[in-house]
Amino acid sequence: MSRRRALLAILVLAAAAWGSLSQAQDRGTRTGPNDVTKPPLGQTQQDAAIFFRIDDKGVENILTNMKITFQKIDFKGVTFFTFNLDGSTAILGNFNNSLAISTPGFKTVANVSVPMDRINEWNRTRRFAKAFLDKNGFAILQMDIDFFGGANQRIITEWINLFRNNLREFANYTK
């Protein structure tokens, strides 16, 4: 299967898996006096501004500020950003009021599926990033963040960095 077709298949799976997120209630933007907090020392007002939705430009700005080179793909009304995190591919889906990030999939060094007991052990002993096997036996790592309680650029940056750390650990874990 060509790399392009494999990526398209992954995007189809990601859109299906995360489709329910895009159906979540739209809480809109808020403009009350408590929506913007004072930025912590060393942060700009833009970094600390609380938002409840993020558009593609906002995601692009965050990735660019993190010095992450990305490709943008629109698929069935959802924008996906693909990029490299420490040698592994990551796919970030923007659902406007939430983001989801995952991997295209891992197999062991011997190119066999990661055993289910290893996936279960990961989920039992780790927080934040969940793992599962797709229908082809690839181990997928995934994290979600919603903005219903509000978020800012700093929170999303830290969330991506947390995924990066989990991804690095998961890549070693599945060898």
C-alpha positions in Angstrom: 0.0 0.0 0.0 1.5 3.4 -0.9 2.3 5.8 1.8 -0.3 8.2 0.6 -3.1 5.6 0.6 -2.0 4.4 4.1 -2.2 8.0 5.4 -5.6 8.4 3.8 -6.8 5.1 5.5 -5.5 6.4 8.8 -7.3 9.7 8.3 -10.5 7.8 7.6 -10.1 5.8 10.8 -9.3 8.9 12.8 -12.3 10.8 11.4 -14.6 7.9 12.3 -13.1 7.4 15.7 -13.3 11.1 16.5 -16.5 11.9 14.7 -18.4 12.0 17.9 -16.2 14.8 19.1 -17.3 17.1 16.2 -20.9 16.4 17.2 -20.3 17.7 20.7 -22.3 20.7 21.8 -20.9 24.0 20.5 -20.5 26.3 23.4 -19.3 29.2 21.3 -16.9 31.9 22.4 -17.3 33.8 25.6 -16.5 37.4 26.1 -17.0 37.9 29.8 -14.5 39.7 32.0 -13.2 36.4 33.4 -12.3 35.0 29.9 -8.8 36.5 29.8 -6.5 36.0 32.7 -3.3 37.9 33.5 -0.5 36.0 31.8 2.1 34.4 34.1 5.6 35.9 34.1 7.2 35.3 30.7 4.0 34.8 28.8 2.2 37.2 26.4 -1.4 38.2 26.8 -2.1 36.1 23.6 -0.5 33.0 25.3 -2.7 33.3 28.3 -6.0 34.3 26.6 -8.6 31.8 27.3 -10.6 30.4 24.4 -13.3 27.8 23.9 -12.8 27.2 20.2 -9.7 27.1 18.0 -9.6 27.6 14.3 -7.0 26.1 12.0 -4.9 29.3 12.0 -4.7 29.1 15.8 -3.4 25.5 15.5 -1.0 26.5 12.8 0.4 29.3 15.1 0.9 27.0 18.0 2.7 24.4 15.8 4.8 27.1 14.2 5.7 28.6 17.6 6.8 25.1 18.7 9.0 25.0 15.5 7.1 22.0 14.2 6.9 21.6 10.4 3.5 20.2 9.5 1.3 19.3 6.6 -2.4 20.3 6.6 -5.0 17.9 5.2 -8.8 18.6 5.1 -10.9 15.5 5.2 -14.7 15.4 5.6 -14.8 18.8 7.1 -12.1 18.2 9.7 -8.6 19.6 9.4 -5.7 17.2 10.2 -2.1 18.3 10.8 0.6 15.7 10.3 4.1 16.2 11.6 7.1 14.5 13.1 7.7 14.2 16.8 11.1 12.8 17.7 11.1 10.4 14.7 7.4 9.3 14.9 4.5 10.6 12.9 1.7 12.4 14.8 -1.7 13.3 13.4 -3.6 16.2 15.1 -7.3 16.6 14.3 -8.9 20.0 14.9 -12.6 19.8 15.8 -12.8 23.5 16.7 -13.9 22.9 20.3 -11.5 20.0 20.9 -8.2 18.6 19.5 -7.2 14.9 19.2 -3.7 13.7 18.5 -2.7 10.2 17.6 -0.1 8.1 15.8 -0.6 6.2 12.6 0.4 2.9 14.4 3.2 0.9 15.7 4.3 -2.7 15.3 7.3 -4.4 17.0 10.8 -4.4 15.6 9.9 -7.9 14.2 6.9 -6.3 12.4 4.3 -8.1 14.4 1.4 -6.7 16.3 2.0 -5.5 19.8 0.4 -8.1 22.1 -2.9 -7.0 23.7 -1.6 -7.7 27.2 1.2 -5.1 26.5 -1.5 -2.6 25.4 -3.6 -3.3 28.5 -0.5 -2.9 30.7 0.2 0.5 29.1 -3.4 1.7 29.8 -3.3 0.3 33.3 0.0 1.9 34.3 0.0 5.2 32.3 -2.1 8.3 32.4 -3.2 10.7 29.7 -2.4 8.8 26.5 -4.4 5.7 25.8 -3.4 2.9 23.5 -5.4 0.4 21.4 -5.0 -1.9 18.5 -6.6 -1.0 15.2 -8.2 -3.7 13.0 -4.9 -4.3 11.2 -3.0 -5.0 14.5 -1.2 -1.6 14.6 -0.8 -0.1 18.1 -2.3 3.4 18.2 -1.5 6.0 20.8 -4.1 8.8 21.3 -4.9 11.8 23.4 -7.8 14.3 23.4 -8.3 17.7 24.8 -11.5 19.7 24.9 -12.0 23.4 25.4 -15.4 23.3 27.2 -13.7 24.6 30.4 -11.4 26.9 28.4 -7.8 26.5 27.1 -5.0 28.8 26.0 -2.0 28.5 23.7 0.3 27.5 26.6 -2.1 24.6 27.7 -2.2 23.3 24.1 1.6 23.6 23.8 2.1 21.6 27.0 -0.5 19.0 25.9 1.4 18.5 22.6 4.7 18.2 24.6 3.0 15.7 26.9 2.0 13.6 23.9 5.6 13.9 22.6 6.9 12.4 25.9 4.2 9.7 25.9 5.0 8.9 22.2 8.7 8.6 22.9 8.0 6.2 25.8 5.4 4.3 23.8 7.8 3.8 20.9 10.3 2.3 23.2 7.6 0.3 25.0 6.4 -1.4 21.8 9.8 -2.5 20.5 
